[in-house]
Amino acid sequence: MGIPDTVSISFGNADKYLRGWGYDAFISDDWRVKSGLTVDAGLRWEFAAPLTETQNRLANLDIAPDFTAAATLLAADPHGAVTAETYPNSLLRPDYRGVEPRIGVAWRPRAASPLIVHAGYGIYDNTSVYQVIATQLAEQPPFTKALSLQNNVADPLTLATAFAAAPTGTVNTFAVDPNFRVGYAQVWSASVQQDLPGSLVMTVSYLGNKGTRLMQEELPNTYPLGAMNPCPACPAGFAYLSSNGNSTREAGSIQVRRRLGNGFTATVLYTYAKAIDDASAFSGAGLAAATGASTSAVSQFSSTSSGAPSIAQNWLNLRGERSLSSFDQRNVVNFTLQYTTGEGIHGGALLEGWRGKFFKEWTVTTQLTAGSGLPETPVYLTNVVGTGVTGTIRPDLTGASITAAPAGFFLNSAAYAAPAVGEWGDAGRDSITGPAVFSLDASLGRTFRLNNRLNADWRMDATNVLNTVTFTSWNTTFGSPLFGLPNSANTMRKLLMTFRLRF
């Protein structure tokens, strides 16, 4: 009908001059306890100050603890009108608690034995997170024009006047907890390595990590379409970032490697892993503001893409976001092989004449990767009141199996139903397994030594050698006629030939 449902815009303040300081201090000791046992222990302190802007062009929100009131907070005058607190001009309080102990152990149980045991533990901080946060704080009113409005009877939008409308209530589209703390990961590992006959080496490994104080994003004072607004006067329309998320990942792997000999080496690695989190993104790549974001910015819409924003569906139930991580891949096998002709006696090193010139110094490599699919989230298109954008929530579960798909489809749409009016959907985030992964690549190359200073390299690279059809992801938008079909296919077979002259 030519009537906009929502309008969002954000632009301005392109020339930002962000500044920050970082400090590190550490002490370590390599202690050889005895001939077969070595301990490497250390302690590191790492500090990165929250970034400032040379002209104080940063804006945050000073928010009441229960989100009942909010006021714009500027770096030029960082005194909160709501909380009456004073903040640094970075608008974030620094976190000095970056203490990171680390220890590693290498143990050979028997002298002159090929059996080796490794173990380690360490803590690692994510101090680089301040960069993306400061960028968001710099792209806020009054330094940018940003608004996010929803059409309503009292203030109808038109195509001619939508972007000229004055935003009501809170004008900021992003806010961060001023007591935001740097996230950290605890990493522990153990491995056993043993030589086998035939120049083989087997390594069995276990790797675990736990992320703490990771980033979570929510949309305060939002509610599902059809529900009664519990607080009409409360501020809304902004994404709020805190450091209350956590994650766990555990992985076991077994690797068999053939040492290089006679020009031949190969490695096969199998990994079984599981990762769970309720965090947006450890690196900050998924941060999103309520304005100018895509439809996925209103839900915990996880994607295999590291840049996809990830915001909680229900800001009052952040525990409901705990699920498989978007990078969780339960099973994966990697196989690599390399063979170079003319290496070693059995590889034809002694060939002479035209056969030697033709056969020697060719290198063939191949890499095979096969694994289970990555998690995807079922979504349902609807308006989320209080955001000013048309967004997505998750549908309801019906109890039907998602894998019992009709012919021609990969997912069963009968597994979901539209949420009841005024309620959030109960389907879990990242509850669908995406397409399986399979790829086989190979290359063939040789260096032709023309003289002492001139060499020519010829190489042929093949991607998807078998031309196997695999898919990037499923369409998980419930209600779409394309639900359960692939979004797109991965690259078909490609051949790339290069010739390089080096001198």
Secondary structure, 3 states (H helix, E strand, C coil): CCCCCEEEEEECCCCCCEECCEEEEEEEEEEEEECCEEEEEEEEEEEECCCEECCCCCEEEEECCCCCCEEEEECCECECCCCCCECCCCCCCCCCCCEEEEEEEEECCCCCCCCEEEEEEEEEECCCHHHHHHHHHHCCCCCCEEEEEECCCCCCCCCCCHHHCCCCCCCCCEEECCCCCCCEEEEEEEEEEEEECCCEEEEEEEEEEEEEEEEEEECCCCEECCCCCCCCCCCCCCEEEEEEEEEEEEEEEEEEEEEEECCEEEEEEEEEEEEEECCCCCCCCCCCCCCCCCHHHHCCCCCCCCCCCCCCCCCCCHHHHCEECCCCCCEEEEEEEEEECCCCHHHCCCCCHHHHHHHCCEEEEEEEEEECCCEECCEEEEEEECCCCEEEECCEECCCCCCCCCCCCCCCHHHEECCCCCCCCCCCCCCEECCCEEEEEEEEEEEEECCCCCEEEEEEEEECCCCCCCEEEECCEECCCCCCCEEEECCCCEEEEEEEEEC
